[in-house]
């Protein structure tokens, strides 16, 4: 598996799947979640509402992942995952790792060859970007072999991109 660090806009990535740092409602929000919903168009919100009506009536649990079509995005799919909220006392690093692992499992099920991840929980949810970077890199490197050939960590700021690059360097 090839891992790339990209500074930029995840909604513009030409990959098979983008990962959305969603909230448990799946009905949109701020940050990456809001950007993905805006770029994908209103069809994404309707697909998420359908998930809530059918498979996920109480919402998507923290650390889990589910896919929808990408609609107006360059990516074919959006994989939604709910990161733990440090500010709300959700400080279990295993839950954070589960976001990356479960998203990769969904990507494998979709036969996605390329996946773009944001820095899950490093924004409004308050996790330290260095911890998120280390957790993300370790989890992706430890993932079982599958269809995913390329993982991009698509990061919005220089500082977060540097944290991910350092974590990747430390991992060898």
N, C-alpha and C positions, 0 to 999 in steps of 0.2 A: 504494500500500500504506500502510495506517495502522499506526503503531507506538505501542503503549501501554506504559507502565511501571506495573506493579502490584506492590504489596507484599502478599504473602500466600502461600497454600497452592496450589501448582500442581495438586494432586489434586482441588481443588474447582472448577476453572475449567470453565465451559461453553463449550468451544471444540470444533472438529472434531477436532483432534489436540493432544496434549501431547507434548513432547519429553522423553525420559528420558535423564539423564546416567548412562548405564549403564557397567558394566565389560565387558571383552571376552567374558567367559563368558556374559553375558546372563542369569545365574541369580540375580540380585538382589544386593543389597549394602546399604550404609548411605546416609545422606543422602537426596537426591532419589530415587535408585534404590530404596532400601528403602521409602520413603513411597509411591511409585507402585506397587510390587509389593503392598504391604499393602492399599492402597485398591482396586486392580484385582481383587484376590482370587487364589486359587490357579490359576485358569484362565490368568492371564498367565504364571506360571512354566511351566505345561505348554506353552503356545504357544512360549515361548522354548526349552524343551527340544526341541520339535519342530524348530525352526529349527536347533538344534545337531545334531540327528540327520540332517537333510537338507541344507539349503543352506549351513550355516556350521559344519561339523564342528570347525574349529579356532578358532571364535569370530569375533566381529565386529572387524575391524581398526580401529585408531585413525583417526578422521576419517571413517569410513563411517557409514551409517545404514540401518536396516531397520524395517519397520512390523509391528505386530501389532494385533489388535483391542484396544479399551480395556476390554472386559468390564464391571466394576462401576464404572468411572469415568464421570463425566458426558461425557467425550470419547469419540468413536467409535473413535479410534485412539491408539496409543502409538507414537511414532517413537523408536526407540532409537539413540543415537549414543554413541561412545566418545571422550571427550576425551583429549588428551595429558596425561600425568602429569608435571608440573614436577619433583616430588620424585624421580621415577625417571629424570630426565635428558631427558624428552621436551619440548624447549623450542622447537620449531618453530611459530611463530605461524601458518604456513600450515595445519598440521594442525588447529589450533584453529578457524581460519576454515572449514576443510572440514567440520567438525561442523555448523556453521550452514548452509552452502551445501547440503550433502548432505541435511540434514533438510528444508530447503525444497524440494529436488528431489523427495524422497519425498512430501512434502505435496502438491505439484503433481500428481504421478502419482495420488494418492488423490483429487484434486479437493477438497482441504480448503480451505475459505475462511478459516478462522481457526486459528492455531497459537500455542501457549503454550510458550515456552522458559524453562528455568532458566539460571542463570549457569554454564554448562558449564565444568568444570575449576577453578572458583574456590573450591571447598570443599577436601575432603581431598586433591585432586590438586595443590594449592598454587600455582596461578596467581594473580597479582595481579588483584584485582577490576577495577581500572581498565583493565588490558590486556584482560581478558575483555570488559568493557563496550565498549571502543572497537572491538575485533575483531568482536564480535557486531553492533553497530550498523552498522559499515562494510559488513560482509558482507550483512546483510539489505537495506540501502539499495542495494547494488550487484547484488542478485539479479535475474535475468531476470524479465520480466513473466510472470504465470501466474495460476493460480486463487486463490492466497493473497491475500486482501484485508486481513486484519488479523493482525499479529504482536503478541503480548503477551510482554513479558519479565516473568516472574512470579518475584519475588525475595523471599527469606525475611527479609532484614534491612534496616534503615534505611540502613546504610552502603552496601550493595550496590545498593539502589534508587537512592540518590543518585549512585553512580558511573555507573549506566546513564542516569539523567536528564542528568547532565553530558555524557556521551558523545553522547547524542542532541542536546543543545543545541549542542555543538561541530560536529556534522555538519550543522546547519542544519535 
